[in-house]
Each structure stands twice: as structure tokens, then as C-alpha cells.
Amino acid sequence: MTIEKVDLKGRVVAVAGATGIAGRATVLRLAQAGATVSCGDIDARKLDELMDSVRRAVPGAVVVGQVVDLLDPQAARDWADHIEAEHGRVDGLVHLVGGWRGSKTFADTDLADWDFLHDMLVRTLQHTSLGFLEALRRSDDARFAIISAAGAHKPTGGNAAYATAKAAAETWTLAMADSLKESSAAAAILVVKALLSPEMRAEKPNAKFAGYTETADLAENIVSLWARPAAEVNGTHLWLTPQ
């Protein structure tokens, strides 16, 4: 599905973790589709750079930023309330807060890695999903999306902490989807092996990156969630890499 076939004019979408490689591509695609985009991140400088670049690329784009620590549940709720108060609605939340830690073997696993990944991949997801839940329910066609990893479905020994955190994030999202069944909102999980940004491609132009998903393709698939009925999207996995 091409971006031109999805018109998000009038929609208001929040992107958590907006300055990462997935976030930058997603904010740009949402703006191209006509959405008002609220970018949330903890780094004010990177937020300003992101908003400036999107506004240059998409003349007339409505892109706003919020410095927010999503490890603070009240901050997540305040962000949702602020968006709804300023724009009158919240039609989407894309959770792209990420991070990776791993080891050579299962025995080498450092549980400090688990603490980090639990905070980044699970706790921020819990805070944002709970903070935005009622606003998403009030929308007439909202979408909630997370990015998961194929490794959560077939974990390796050295990736134990990361795969477990991603599996927990998936389970949380499916529970949220169950809570949305009677609404016009939907929660979905997009699954990748790994992400490939233009910068990564430029650094290693001859690398194959087999099975990787380009960030632009990820962003287009996120936008395409609004092109399908909520009931078809809710509680589903969208695989962007071979299962």
C-alpha cells in the first residue's frame, strides 16, 4: 500500500521515541499522510532537529514536540492530556522507544541488561498505553502500534533478555487489544528481524542486510494500519520479515 492511498488529514498521532531511526521515518510518513504529529522524546535537541527536518521536507506539516520521560507514568498521562487539550483528539500512538542489549551466550547474560530493557521496552510501553488509553477510545478510528522482533518468537541464548522483553511487550499489547474490542480503536504489533536506516545502508553499501526492514517500509506499514477496519487490525501481528 502506498502512502498516497492513506489520508490522515485531521488525524492526530503521537510517536513515542520519535528521534530514533524508526521514529524519524514514522514521523515523516505520518506528516506526508497529512496527520498532525506529536513527537515525544527525552532529548530536546534531537526533537528540535527532527521537527525542523520534517517541516522542511513536508511544507505545511503540523509537527509538534514534547520532551517527556516515559519512565514517569504521570508524565505519559500528562502528554496524552496535553495533546487532547491542544488538538481536540488523539487518533494514534506509535510506541517506538527501543534499545538492545545482548551477550555471546546464555550463560554470559548480564541481568543489568534485563533491567535496562525492561525499562525501555516494557515499562515505557505500559506507561504510554495506560496514559493514552481513554483518549484513544474517544477517537472514532484510533490505532496503537508497537514494533517487536522476530527473536521474541524464536529466542537465542545470547538474546535472552531482549527477546523476553519483546515478548512481554507483545503480551501487554495483546491485552490492550482485548480491552479495545468494543471500541473503534485497535492495537497491533509489527514484527521485524532488525531495522535498516539510510545511514546504515550508506555506511555499509555492500552489505546484504538479509531479512532487515527498511525504516521507510516500516513507516509505510504503520500508516497503512488506518486503511483497514479496526476489527481487522486489532490484536494482530504484521510480519515484515519471514516468519
N, C-alpha and C positions, 0 to 999 in steps of 0.2 A: 504494500500500500504506500503510495507516495504522499508526501506531506501536503500537497495541494488538495488532496481529497478530504482532508480533515480541517474543518473550520472551527477554531476555538475562540473566535471573536466573542467578547462578552464573558468569557470564562476567566476565572481567577485561580491560578495554580501555584502552590508553594513547592519549592525544591529545597530539601534539607541536604546539607553537604554540597552546596551549589558550586563551590570553587574547585572541586576535584575534577578529574578528567571526564567522568561520566556526567557530572553536574554541568560543566561548561557546555558540553554538547546538547544536553537536555534543555537547558535554559534557552539556548539559541533556537532550537527546533520549536519549542513552545512559543517563543516570540514570533517566529516565522509563521506559525499557525494562527497568530492573532490573539493569543492569550495574554492577559496581564500576569506577569510572573513575579512572585515574591521569593527572593533568593535569601536563604538562611545559611549562615556560616559563622564560625567563630573568629575569622580573620578579616578585619575591616579593610585592610589594604587590598587583599585579593578580591573581596567583594566589589570594591570600587573599580578595580581593573576589569572584572568580569562585566559589570553593568556598562561600563564605557565601551567595551568591545562589542557587546550585543547591540547597543544603541547605534554604534557606527555601522554595524552590519545590517541592521533592520531599522531603517528610518521610521520614526513614529512609534517604535516599540515602547510599551509601558513595562519597565523593568525596575523594580524597587528592591532594596536590600535591608536585611535586618541582622545585626550582629547578635547572635544568640548561642548560649551554651546549652545544648540539648541534653547534657547530663543533669541539668536542673529541670525537674518536671514543671515547676511553676513558670519557668522561662518559656518552655514549649507551649504551655497553655496561653500565656500572655501573647506569644507570637500569633497564635491562631485567632485570639480575640482581636488583636490589633488589625490583622488582615481583614477580618469580617467587618470591623467597625469602619475601616478606611474605604473598603471596596464593596461592602454590602453582601459579600458571599465568599465562600471557599468551594471551588469545584474540583480540587485535586490536591493531593500531596504525594510527592515522589521522594522517597527516602533513599538518599544516596550517600549517607555517612558510611565510610568504609575504613579499611585498613587490613593489613595482612601481617601475620607472624607465623613462622614455621620452624621446623627443625629437620635435621638429616634423618633421624629415626624416631620411632615412638618413644623409645627409652630416653632420648635426649630432650623430650618435651619440657619446656620451662613453663611452669604454671603461672608465672608472671605474664606470659604471653596470653594465657587464657583470661586473666584479669583485664588486660588491655582490650582484647577482642570482645569480651562480654560487654564492656562499657561501650565500645564503638559500634558494634553490630547489633547488640541486643538492647542494652539499656536506652540508647538514644531512640531506637525504634519504639520501645514501649512508651517512652515519654511523648514522642510526637504523635503516635497513633491515638493514645488516650487524650492528648491535648486537643487534637483536631477532630475527634470522632463526631461530636454533636454538630459541628459546623458542616462536616461532610454529609451527614444525614439530612441537614436542612437544604442542601443543594438538590436540584432536580435531576442531576446526572453527574455525580462525582466519581472520581477514580482515585484509588490509593495503590501505589506500586512500590515494590522493593526489588532489588537486584540480588539474586542468590547465585550460588556457584554449583557447577556440576559435581564438585567434590563433596558436597553435602550428601549426595546420593550414593557416592562410592568413595568413601574417605580412604586416604592412605595414612600410613603410620606417622610420617613426619608432618602431616597436615591435620593432626587430631584436633587441636584447639580451634583452628579456623573452621574446619568442617562442622564441628559441633556447634559453634556459634552461628554459622549459617543455617544449620538445621533448626536450631532454636528460633531463629528469626522467621524461618518458613512456618514453623508451627504456630508462632504468635500471629502471623499474618492470616493463616487459615482460620484461626479462632476469631480474628477480627472479621473475616469474610462471613463467617457464620452469623455474627451479630448484625451484619448488614443485609441479610436475606430479605427482610421485609421493607427495605428502603430502596431508593433509586441510586444508591452508591454501590461500588464494587471494589474489592481488593484483589490484587493479582500479584503473581511472582514471576519475574523474568529471570531465566536461568542462563548463565554464560559459563564458559570454561575460564576465560580471562578476557580482559578488555584491551583493545588496541587503539591508542590515540594517534593522531597525525604526527605528534612529536616522537612517539616511539617508532613509528614507521620511518621517519626521517633519520633517526639515529642508527637504525639497522635496516637499510633499504633492501638488503638481500635476504633477510630472514624470512622464513615461511610463516611463522606465527599460526601454525595449523590449529584450527578449531577456535581461534580467537574471534571475538565480536568487535567490529569497529564501533567506536563510540557514536558515530553518526547513525549507524544502523540501530544501535540500542535506542537512541533518542527517537528515531522514527517509529520504532515499535512501541515506545511509551506513548507517543502522541496517538498512535493508532488504537489505543485502548478506548478512546472516546468514540471511535467509529463503529463499535459493536455494542449491542444492548448490554446493560449492566448484568443481567441474569446470565449472559453467556461468558462474561469476563470474571464474575465473582468466584473466588476460590480456585482459580485455575493457575497452572504452570504454563508459561510460554517459553519453550525451549529455543534458544538462539544458537545452540551448538548441538551436535549429535548426542542423543541420549546414550 
